[in-house]
């Protein structure tokens, strides 16, 4: 069962990565970074998850007192 779930998740992720291998340039102020589009989207997703987790933790601490 675990292998089936892994396969169901891995195939779309692999297809996503293969379809988004073109290089994208990210410019912010004076920095320029070129990376594959899929990698950029993964970084943005990870940043969003991290920000949401931190905000949730901060707001949950405020409700406990």
N, C-alpha and C positions, 0 to 999 in steps of 0.2 A: 504494500500500500504506500509506504514512504517513497519507494522508487517511482511509482506512478505519479504521485504529487510532484516529486522533483522533476520528472520528465515534462509534466504539464506546465510547470513554471519555467524550466530551462529552455524549452524550445522557443516560446515567444521572446524571451530575453535574448537568446542567440540571434533570432531573426531581426530583432530591433537593433542590435549591435551591428550586424552585417549590413543593414540598410542605412545606417547612419555613420559611416566611416569617413565621410568627407571632413576635411579640416575646416574648423570655424575659428575665426579670430575674435577674441574677446578683448575689448579695450576699456580700461577704467582709468581715468585721469591720465597719468603718464605711462602706465603699464600696458603692455600688449602681450597676450598669451594666445598661442595657436595650439589647438588640441582637437581631436576628433569630436564631432557633434554629440555622439552618444556619451562620451566621457563627460562632456560639459553638462549634459542633462542629468547624469548620475550625480555629479557634484552638487548641482542645484537642488536635486531631490534630497540628498543627504543634508544639505544646509537647512532646507525647510523642515525636515524631520527633527534635526537638532534644535532649531529655534522653537518649534512647537513643543518639544519635550521640556526644554528649559522654561518656557513660559508656563507650561502646565505645572511644573514643579514649583515655580515661584508663586503662582496663584493658589495652588493647593496648600502651600505652607501658610499663606495668609488666612485661609479659611479655618485652619486648625486652632488658631488662637482666639 
